[in-house]
């Protein structure tokens, strides 16, 4: 059996890729997670005191990328 583990993308990797400040990114993500209507997946998936990370290609990752693209 050669099951591949799902690829995880962390906030650190996403910030490096998009060339944004991780501290500002975390602040934006916290604000977005409070807005359940506009960012339902971010609100649902994040737990307090847990690292920001998503499965590669997931809806949550797409919402995070969309959030940072608006900046």
N, CA, C and O atoms as a CHARMM CRD file, in Angstrom:
* protein
*
  284
    1    1 UNK  N      0.82600  -1.17700   0.00000 PROA 1      0.00000
    2    1 UNK  CA     0.00000   0.00000   0.00000 PROA 1      0.00000
    3    1 UNK  C      0.87600   1.24800   0.00000 PROA 1      0.00000
    4    1 UNK  O      1.79200   1.37000   0.81300 PROA 1      0.00000
    5    2 UNK  N      0.59900   2.14700  -0.88800 PROA 2      0.00000
    6    2 UNK  CA     1.38300   3.37200  -0.96400 PROA 2      0.00000
    7    2 UNK  C      0.46700   4.58300  -0.82900 PROA 2      0.00000
    8    2 UNK  O      0.39000   5.41600  -1.73300 PROA 2      0.00000
    9    3 UNK  N     -0.22600   4.67500   0.30000 PROA 3      0.00000
   10    3 UNK  CA    -1.09000   5.83000   0.54200 PROA 3      0.00000
   11    3 UNK  C     -0.22700   7.03400   0.87200 PROA 3      0.00000
   12    3 UNK  O      0.64200   6.99000   1.74300 PROA 3      0.00000
   13    4 UNK  N     -0.49600   8.10500   0.15000 PROA 4      0.00000
   14    4 UNK  CA     0.24500   9.33300   0.41300 PROA 4      0.00000
   15    4 UNK  C     -0.48000  10.12100   1.48900 PROA 4      0.00000
   16    4 UNK  O     -1.70900  10.20100   1.50200 PROA 4      0.00000
   17    5 UNK  N      0.29100  10.69400   2.38100 PROA 5      0.00000
   18    5 UNK  CA    -0.30300  11.56100   3.40600 PROA 5      0.00000
   19    5 UNK  C     -0.77800  12.84100   2.72500 PROA 5      0.00000
   20    5 UNK  O     -0.13800  13.32100   1.78900 PROA 5      0.00000
   21    6 UNK  N     -1.87800  13.38700   3.18200 PROA 6      0.00000
   22    6 UNK  CA    -2.36200  14.63000   2.57100 PROA 6      0.00000
   23    6 UNK  C     -1.35700  15.75700   2.78000 PROA 6      0.00000
   24    6 UNK  O     -0.75100  15.87000   3.84600 PROA 6      0.00000
   25    7 UNK  N     -1.18600  16.58000   1.76400 PROA 7      0.00000
   26    7 UNK  CA    -0.25000  17.69100   1.86900 PROA 7      0.00000
   27    7 UNK  C     -0.88400  18.80900   2.68000 PROA 7      0.00000
   28    7 UNK  O     -2.02500  19.20300   2.44300 PROA 7      0.00000
   29    8 UNK  N     -0.13200  19.30200   3.62800 PROA 8      0.00000
   30    8 UNK  CA    -0.58000  20.39000   4.49200 PROA 8      0.00000
   31    8 UNK  C      0.19200  21.64300   4.09600 PROA 8      0.00000
   32    8 UNK  O      1.40700  21.60400   3.90300 PROA 8      0.00000
   33    9 UNK  N     -0.52800  22.74900   3.97700 PROA 9      0.00000
   34    9 UNK  CA     0.13700  24.02300   3.74000 PROA 9      0.00000
   35    9 UNK  C     -0.04400  24.86000   4.99900 PROA 9      0.00000
   36    9 UNK  O     -1.16300  25.05400   5.47300 PROA 9      0.00000
   37   10 UNK  N      1.06100  25.35000   5.53100 PROA 10     0.00000
   38   10 UNK  CA     1.02600  26.14400   6.75400 PROA 10     0.00000
   39   10 UNK  C      0.96600  27.62600   6.40800 PROA 10     0.00000
   40   10 UNK  O      1.23400  28.03400   5.27800 PROA 10     0.00000
   41   11 UNK  N      0.61100  28.40600   7.39700 PROA 11     0.00000
   42   11 UNK  CA     0.57400  29.85200   7.20300 PROA 11     0.00000
   43   11 UNK  C      1.96400  30.37400   6.86600 PROA 11     0.00000
   44   11 UNK  O      2.10600  31.27700   6.04200 PROA 11     0.00000
   45   12 UNK  N      2.98500  29.81300   7.49400 PROA 12     0.00000
   46   12 UNK  CA     4.36200  30.23500   7.22800 PROA 12     0.00000
   47   12 UNK  C      4.71700  30.03100   5.76200 PROA 12     0.00000
   48   12 UNK  O      5.29700  30.91600   5.13200 PROA 12     0.00000
   49   13 UNK  N      4.37200  28.87300   5.22200 PROA 13     0.00000
   50   13 UNK  CA     4.65800  28.58900   3.81100 PROA 13     0.00000
   51   13 UNK  C      3.84700  29.49400   2.89000 PROA 13     0.00000
   52   13 UNK  O      4.35700  29.96700   1.87400 PROA 13     0.00000
   53   14 UNK  N      2.59900  29.73200   3.23900 PROA 14     0.00000
   54   14 UNK  CA     1.74200  30.59400   2.42800 PROA 14     0.00000
   55   14 UNK  C      2.26400  32.03600   2.43000 PROA 14     0.00000
   56   14 UNK  O      2.26200  32.70200   1.39500 PROA 14     0.00000
   57   15 UNK  N      2.70800  32.50900   3.59000 PROA 15     0.00000
   58   15 UNK  CA     3.25600  33.86600   3.68500 PROA 15     0.00000
   59   15 UNK  C      4.54800  33.99500   2.88100 PROA 15     0.00000
   60   15 UNK  O      4.77700  35.01400   2.23000 PROA 15     0.00000
   61   16 UNK  N      5.38300  32.97600   2.92300 PROA 16     0.00000
   62   16 UNK  CA     6.62300  33.00600   2.15100 PROA 16     0.00000
   63   16 UNK  C      6.31300  33.03900   0.65700 PROA 16     0.00000
   64   16 UNK  O      6.95600  33.76400  -0.10200 PROA 16     0.00000
   65   17 UNK  N      5.33300  32.25800   0.24700 PROA 17     0.00000
   66   17 UNK  CA     4.95700  32.19800  -1.16300 PROA 17     0.00000
   67   17 UNK  C      4.37300  33.52400  -1.65400 PROA 17     0.00000
   68   17 UNK  O      4.68800  33.97800  -2.75400 PROA 17     0.00000
   69   18 UNK  N      3.52300  34.14200  -0.83200 PROA 18     0.00000
   70   18 UNK  CA     2.84600  35.37300  -1.23100 PROA 18     0.00000
   71   18 UNK  C      3.61000  36.64100  -0.81800 PROA 18     0.00000
   72   18 UNK  O      3.19300  37.75700  -1.12700 PROA 18     0.00000
   73   19 UNK  N      4.72900  36.44600  -0.11800 PROA 19     0.00000
   74   19 UNK  CA     5.57800  37.55600   0.33500 PROA 19     0.00000
   75   19 UNK  C      4.79000  38.55800   1.19200 PROA 19     0.00000
   76   19 UNK  O      4.76000  39.75700   0.91500 PROA 19     0.00000
   77   20 UNK  N      4.15500  38.02100   2.24000 PROA 20     0.00000
   78   20 UNK  CA     3.42500  38.86700   3.17400 PROA 20     0.00000
   79   20 UNK  C      3.93300  38.60100   4.58800 PROA 20     0.00000
   80   20 UNK  O      4.52500  37.55500   4.85400 PROA 20     0.00000
   81   21 UNK  N      3.70100  39.54400   5.48400 PROA 21     0.00000
   82   21 UNK  CA     4.14800  39.44700   6.86700 PROA 21     0.00000
   83   21 UNK  C      3.25100  38.47100   7.64200 PROA 21     0.00000
   84   21 UNK  O      2.03400  38.65500   7.66500 PROA 21     0.00000
   85   22 UNK  N      3.82200  37.44200   8.27300 PROA 22     0.00000
   86   22 UNK  CA     3.00100  36.46400   9.00700 PROA 22     0.00000
   87   22 UNK  C      2.16900  37.07100  10.12700 PROA 22     0.00000
   88   22 UNK  O      1.04600  36.63000  10.37400 PROA 22     0.00000
   89   23 UNK  N      2.70400  38.07400  10.80400 PROA 23     0.00000
   90   23 UNK  CA     1.95800  38.69700  11.90200 PROA 23     0.00000
   91   23 UNK  C      0.69500  39.37200  11.36900 PROA 23     0.00000
   92   23 UNK  O     -0.38100  39.21600  11.94700 PROA 23     0.00000
   93   24 UNK  N      0.81600  40.11400  10.28200 PROA 24     0.00000
   94   24 UNK  CA    -0.34400  40.76000   9.67400 PROA 24     0.00000
   95   24 UNK  C     -1.31600  39.71900   9.11800 PROA 24     0.00000
   96   24 UNK  O     -2.53300  39.89600   9.18800 PROA 24     0.00000
   97   25 UNK  N     -0.77600  38.64400   8.57200 PROA 25     0.00000
   98   25 UNK  CA    -1.62100  37.58400   8.01600 PROA 25     0.00000
   99   25 UNK  C     -2.46300  36.93000   9.11200 PROA 25     0.00000
  100   25 UNK  O     -3.65000  36.67000   8.91500 PROA 25     0.00000
  101   26 UNK  N     -1.84800  36.66500  10.26900 PROA 26     0.00000
  102   26 UNK  CA    -2.59700  36.06800  11.38100 PROA 26     0.00000
  103   26 UNK  C     -3.70700  37.00400  11.85000 PROA 26     0.00000
  104   26 UNK  O     -4.81000  36.56000  12.16600 PROA 26     0.00000
  105   27 UNK  N     -3.40900  38.29400  11.89300 PROA 27     0.00000
  106   27 UNK  CA    -4.41400  39.27800  12.28800 PROA 27     0.00000
  107   27 UNK  C     -5.59300  39.27500  11.31000 PROA 27     0.00000
  108   27 UNK  O     -6.75100  39.30500  11.72700 PROA 27     0.00000
  109   28 UNK  N     -5.29400  39.24000  10.01800 PROA 28     0.00000
  110   28 UNK  CA    -6.35000  39.20200   9.00700 PROA 28     0.00000
  111   28 UNK  C     -7.16500  37.92100   9.11600 PROA 28     0.00000
  112   28 UNK  O     -8.38800  37.94600   8.98400 PROA 28     0.00000
  113   29 UNK  N     -6.48400  36.79800   9.35800 PROA 29     0.00000
  114   29 UNK  CA    -7.18200  35.52100   9.48000 PROA 29     0.00000
  115   29 UNK  C     -8.10000  35.50100  10.70000 PROA 29     0.00000
  116   29 UNK  O     -9.21400  34.98300  10.62700 PROA 29     0.00000
  117   30 UNK  N     -7.64300  36.05900  11.81400 PROA 30     0.00000
  118   30 UNK  CA    -8.49800  36.10800  13.01400 PROA 30     0.00000
  119   30 UNK  C     -9.75300  36.93000  12.74500 PROA 30     0.00000
  120   30 UNK  O    -10.85700  36.54000  13.12400 PROA 30     0.00000
  121   31 UNK  N     -9.56900  38.07600  12.08200 PROA 31     0.00000
  122   31 UNK  CA   -10.73700  38.91100  11.74200 PROA 31     0.00000
  123   31 UNK  C    -11.67900  38.17500  10.79000 PROA 31     0.00000
  124   31 UNK  O    -12.89800  38.22700  10.95200 PROA 31     0.00000
  125   32 UNK  N    -11.11100  37.49200   9.80200 PROA 32     0.00000
  126   32 UNK  CA   -11.92600  36.76800   8.82600 PROA 32     0.00000
  127   32 UNK  C    -12.66600  35.60100   9.48000 PROA 32     0.00000
  128   32 UNK  O    -13.80700  35.31400   9.11700 PROA 32     0.00000
  129   33 UNK  N    -12.03600  34.93200  10.42800 PROA 33     0.00000
  130   33 UNK  CA   -12.66600  33.78900  11.09000 PROA 33     0.00000
  131   33 UNK  C    -13.89400  34.21600  11.89800 PROA 33     0.00000
  132   33 UNK  O    -14.79000  33.40900  12.14400 PROA 33     0.00000
  133   34 UNK  N    -13.93200  35.48300  12.30800 PROA 34     0.00000
  134   34 UNK  CA   -15.10700  35.99100  13.02500 PROA 34     0.00000
  135   34 UNK  C    -16.27500  36.27500  12.08700 PROA 34     0.00000
  136   34 UNK  O    -17.42300  36.33400  12.52500 PROA 34     0.00000
  137   35 UNK  N    -15.98800  36.45100  10.80000 PROA 35     0.00000
  138   35 UNK  CA   -17.01900  36.75100   9.79700 PROA 35     0.00000
  139   35 UNK  C    -17.45800  35.43600   9.13400 PROA 35     0.00000
  140   35 UNK  O    -16.96400  35.07400   8.06600 PROA 35     0.00000
  141   36 UNK  N    -18.37500  34.74200   9.77300 PROA 36     0.00000
  142   36 UNK  CA   -18.77700  33.42000   9.30900 PROA 36     0.00000
  143   36 UNK  C    -19.53500  33.43500   7.99700 PROA 36     0.00000
  144   36 UNK  O    -19.54100  32.43800   7.27500 PROA 36     0.00000
  145   37 UNK  N    -20.17600  34.55200   7.67900 PROA 37     0.00000
  146   37 UNK  CA   -20.92900  34.60800   6.42200 PROA 37     0.00000
  147   37 UNK  C    -20.00600  34.71200   5.21500 PROA 37     0.00000
  148   37 UNK  O    -20.23200  34.05300   4.20100 PROA 37     0.00000
  149   38 UNK  N    -18.96300  35.53800   5.32100 PROA 38     0.00000
  150   38 UNK  CA   -18.07000  35.73500   4.18500 PROA 38     0.00000
  151   38 UNK  C    -16.99800  34.64600   4.09800 PROA 38     0.00000
  152   38 UNK  O    -16.60000  34.26100   2.99900 PROA 38     0.00000
  153   39 UNK  N    -16.53100  34.14900   5.23800 PROA 39     0.00000
  154   39 UNK  CA   -15.46500  33.13900   5.26900 PROA 39     0.00000
  155   39 UNK  C    -15.89400  31.93900   6.11200 PROA 39     0.00000
  156   39 UNK  O    -15.32500  31.70400   7.17800 PROA 39     0.00000
  157   40 UNK  N    -16.87800  31.18500   5.65600 PROA 40     0.00000
  158   40 UNK  CA   -17.40600  30.08900   6.48500 PROA 40     0.00000
  159   40 UNK  C    -16.38700  28.98500   6.77800 PROA 40     0.00000
  160   40 UNK  O    -16.37900  28.42900   7.87600 PROA 40     0.00000
  161   41 UNK  N    -15.53900  28.66900   5.81900 PROA 41     0.00000
  162   41 UNK  CA   -14.58200  27.58600   6.02400 PROA 41     0.00000
  163   41 UNK  C    -13.48700  27.98500   7.00600 PROA 41     0.00000
  164   41 UNK  O    -13.06700  27.16500   7.82300 PROA 41     0.00000
  165   42 UNK  N    -13.01900  29.22500   6.94300 PROA 42     0.00000
  166   42 UNK  CA   -12.01600  29.69100   7.90600 PROA 42     0.00000
  167   42 UNK  C    -12.59800  29.69200   9.31500 PROA 42     0.00000
  168   42 UNK  O    -11.93000  29.28800  10.26700 PROA 42     0.00000
  169   43 UNK  N    -13.82700  30.14100   9.44500 PROA 43     0.00000
  170   43 UNK  CA   -14.48100  30.18400  10.75100 PROA 43     0.00000
  171   43 UNK  C    -14.67800  28.77900  11.31100 PROA 43     0.00000
  172   43 UNK  O    -14.50900  28.55700  12.51000 PROA 43     0.00000
  173   44 UNK  N    -15.03100  27.84400  10.45700 PROA 44     0.00000
  174   44 UNK  CA   -15.33700  26.48400  10.89800 PROA 44     0.00000
  175   44 UNK  C    -14.06900  25.68900  11.22500 PROA 44     0.00000
  176   44 UNK  O    -14.06300  24.89400  12.16500 PROA 44     0.00000
  177   45 UNK  N    -13.01500  25.89600  10.46600 PROA 45     0.00000
  178   45 UNK  CA   -11.85500  25.02100  10.58300 PROA 45     0.00000
  179   45 UNK  C    -10.83900  25.43800  11.64100 PROA 45     0.00000
  180   45 UNK  O    -10.08700  24.59500  12.13200 PROA 45     0.00000
  181   46 UNK  N    -10.80100  26.71600  12.00000 PROA 46     0.00000
  182   46 UNK  CA    -9.75700  27.13800  12.93300 PROA 46     0.00000
  183   46 UNK  C    -10.18300  26.98600  14.38300 PROA 46     0.00000
  184   46 UNK  O    -11.30000  27.33000  14.76700 PROA 46     0.00000
  185   47 UNK  N     -9.25500  26.45900  15.17600 PROA 47     0.00000
  186   47 UNK  CA    -9.46000  26.30400  16.61000 PROA 47     0.00000
  187   47 UNK  C     -8.49900  27.24600  17.33600 PROA 47     0.00000
  188   47 UNK  O     -7.35900  27.40900  16.90300 PROA 47     0.00000
  189   48 UNK  N     -8.93900  27.86900  18.43300 PROA 48     0.00000
  190   48 UNK  CA    -8.04600  28.76000  19.18500 PROA 48     0.00000
  191   48 UNK  C     -6.77300  28.04900  19.62800 PROA 48     0.00000
  192   48 UNK  O     -6.79000  26.87600  20.00200 PROA 48     0.00000
  193   49 UNK  N     -5.68400  28.78400  19.57500 PROA 49     0.00000
  194   49 UNK  CA    -4.35200  28.29600  19.97700 PROA 49     0.00000
  195   49 UNK  C     -3.81400  27.17800  19.08500 PROA 49     0.00000
  196   49 UNK  O     -2.83800  26.52000  19.44500 PROA 49     0.00000
  197   50 UNK  N     -4.42500  26.96000  17.95300 PROA 50     0.00000
  198   50 UNK  CA    -3.95200  25.94700  17.00200 PROA 50     0.00000
  199   50 UNK  C     -3.29500  26.67400  15.83000 PROA 50     0.00000
  200   50 UNK  O     -3.68000  27.79800  15.50700 PROA 50     0.00000
  201   51 UNK  N     -2.31500  26.04800  15.19600 PROA 51     0.00000
  202   51 UNK  CA    -1.66200  26.71300  14.06700 PROA 51     0.00000
  203   51 UNK  C     -2.60000  26.82400  12.86700 PROA 51     0.00000
  204   51 UNK  O     -3.47700  25.98500  12.66600 PROA 51     0.00000
  205   52 UNK  N     -2.39700  27.87100  12.08100 PROA 52     0.00000
  206   52 UNK  CA    -3.16000  28.03700  10.84800 PROA 52     0.00000
  207   52 UNK  C     -2.54300  27.11200   9.81000 PROA 52     0.00000
  208   52 UNK  O     -1.38400  27.28100   9.43100 PROA 52     0.00000
  209   53 UNK  N     -3.30400  26.15000   9.35800 PROA 53     0.00000
  210   53 UNK  CA    -2.85400  25.22700   8.32400 PROA 53     0.00000
  211   53 UNK  C     -4.05900  24.63600   7.61900 PROA 53     0.00000
  212   53 UNK  O     -5.14400  24.52100   8.18800 PROA 53     0.00000
  213   54 UNK  N     -3.84100  24.26300   6.36100 PROA 54     0.00000
  214   54 UNK  CA    -4.92800  23.74700   5.53500 PROA 54     0.00000
  215   54 UNK  C     -4.41500  22.60700   4.69000 PROA 54     0.00000
  216   54 UNK  O     -3.21700  22.49100   4.43300 PROA 54     0.00000
  217   55 UNK  N     -5.34500  21.76100   4.25700 PROA 55     0.00000
  218   55 UNK  CA    -5.00200  20.74700   3.27000 PROA 55     0.00000
  219   55 UNK  C     -4.81200  21.45700   1.94100 PROA 55     0.00000
  220   55 UNK  O     -5.58000  22.35200   1.58700 PROA 55     0.00000
  221   56 UNK  N     -3.79400  21.05400   1.21600 PROA 56     0.00000
  222   56 UNK  CA    -3.51300  21.69900  -0.07000 PROA 56     0.00000
  223   56 UNK  C     -4.70600  21.51000  -1.01300 PROA 56     0.00000
  224   56 UNK  O     -5.17400  20.39300  -1.23100 PROA 56     0.00000
  225   57 UNK  N     -5.18200  22.62800  -1.56400 PROA 57     0.00000
  226   57 UNK  CA    -6.30300  22.59900  -2.48800 PROA 57     0.00000
  227   57 UNK  C     -7.67000  22.65000  -1.82300 PROA 57     0.00000
  228   57 UNK  O     -8.69100  22.57800  -2.50700 PROA 57     0.00000
  229   58 UNK  N     -7.70600  22.77100  -0.50900 PROA 58     0.00000
  230   58 UNK  CA    -8.98900  22.77500   0.20500 PROA 58     0.00000
  231   58 UNK  C     -9.69000  24.11800   0.07500 PROA 58     0.00000
  232   58 UNK  O     -9.09800  25.10600  -0.36000 PROA 58     0.00000
  233   59 UNK  N    -10.94900  24.13700   0.45600 PROA 59     0.00000
  234   59 UNK  CA   -11.74100  25.36500   0.42300 PROA 59     0.00000
  235   59 UNK  C    -11.14800  26.38600   1.39900 PROA 59     0.00000
  236   59 UNK  O    -11.11600  27.58100   1.10100 PROA 59     0.00000
  237   60 UNK  N    -10.68500  25.92700   2.54500 PROA 60     0.00000
  238   60 UNK  CA   -10.08400  26.82100   3.52900 PROA 60     0.00000
  239   60 UNK  C     -8.84800  27.51800   2.99200 PROA 60     0.00000
  240   60 UNK  O     -8.65300  28.71400   3.21300 PROA 60     0.00000
  241   61 UNK  N     -8.01200  26.76600   2.28400 PROA 61     0.00000
  242   61 UNK  CA    -6.80900  27.36900   1.68000 PROA 61     0.00000
  243   61 UNK  C     -7.21300  28.41000   0.63800 PROA 61     0.00000
  244   61 UNK  O     -6.60800  29.47900   0.55800 PROA 61     0.00000
  245   62 UNK  N     -8.22000  28.10100  -0.14800 PROA 62     0.00000
  246   62 UNK  CA    -8.67600  29.04600  -1.17700 PROA 62     0.00000
  247   62 UNK  C     -9.23700  30.30800  -0.54500 PROA 62     0.00000
  248   62 UNK  O     -9.01800  31.40300  -1.06300 PROA 62     0.00000
  249   63 UNK  N     -9.95800  30.17700   0.56900 PROA 63     0.00000
  250   63 UNK  CA   -10.47800  31.35400   1.27000 PROA 63     0.00000
  251   63 UNK  C     -9.32900  32.20500   1.81300 PROA 63     0.00000
  252   63 UNK  O     -9.36800  33.43200   1.72400 PROA 63     0.00000
  253   64 UNK  N     -8.30800  31.55500   2.37500 PROA 64     0.00000
  254   64 UNK  CA    -7.16000  32.29300   2.90700 PROA 64     0.00000
  255   64 UNK  C     -6.42700  33.02800   1.78400 PROA 64     0.00000
  256   64 UNK  O     -6.08600  34.20200   1.92500 PROA 64     0.00000
  257   65 UNK  N     -6.19100  32.34200   0.68600 PROA 65     0.00000
  258   65 UNK  CA    -5.53200  32.99400  -0.46300 PROA 65     0.00000
  259   65 UNK  C     -6.35000  34.16500  -0.97500 PROA 65     0.00000
  260   65 UNK  O     -5.79500  35.20900  -1.32000 PROA 65     0.00000
  261   66 UNK  N     -7.66200  34.00100  -1.02700 PROA 66     0.00000
  262   66 UNK  CA    -8.54300  35.07500  -1.46700 PROA 66     0.00000
  263   66 UNK  C     -8.48400  36.26000  -0.51800 PROA 66     0.00000
  264   66 UNK  O     -8.51400  37.41000  -0.95600 PROA 66     0.00000
  265   67 UNK  N     -8.40100  35.98800   0.76800 PROA 67     0.00000
  266   67 UNK  CA    -8.30100  37.03900   1.76500 PROA 67     0.00000
  267   67 UNK  C     -7.02500  37.85500   1.56200 PROA 67     0.00000
  268   67 UNK  O     -7.05200  39.08500   1.61800 PROA 67     0.00000
  269   68 UNK  N     -5.91500  37.17000   1.32800 PROA 68     0.00000
  270   68 UNK  CA    -4.63800  37.86300   1.15200 PROA 68     0.00000
  271   68 UNK  C     -4.54500  38.55100  -0.20900 PROA 68     0.00000
  272   68 UNK  O     -3.81700  39.53200  -0.35600 PROA 68     0.00000
  273   69 UNK  N     -5.26300  38.05300  -1.18700 PROA 69     0.00000
  274   69 UNK  CA    -5.24300  38.68200  -2.52000 PROA 69     0.00000
  275   69 UNK  C     -5.97100  40.01400  -2.51100 PROA 69     0.00000
  276   69 UNK  O     -5.67900  40.88300  -3.33200 PROA 69     0.00000
  277   70 UNK  N     -6.92700  40.18900  -1.58100 PROA 70     0.00000
  278   70 UNK  CA    -7.69300  41.43000  -1.50400 PROA 70     0.00000
  279   70 UNK  C     -6.84300  42.57500  -0.95800 PROA 70     0.00000
  280   70 UNK  O     -7.16600  43.74400  -1.17000 PROA 70     0.00000
  281   71 UNK  N     -5.77300  42.24800  -0.26800 PROA 71     0.00000
  282   71 UNK  CA    -4.93400  43.27700   0.34800 PROA 71     0.00000
  283   71 UNK  C     -4.21800  44.11200  -0.67200 PROA 71     0.00000
  284   71 UNK  O     -3.47100  45.02200  -0.31100 PROA 71     0.00000
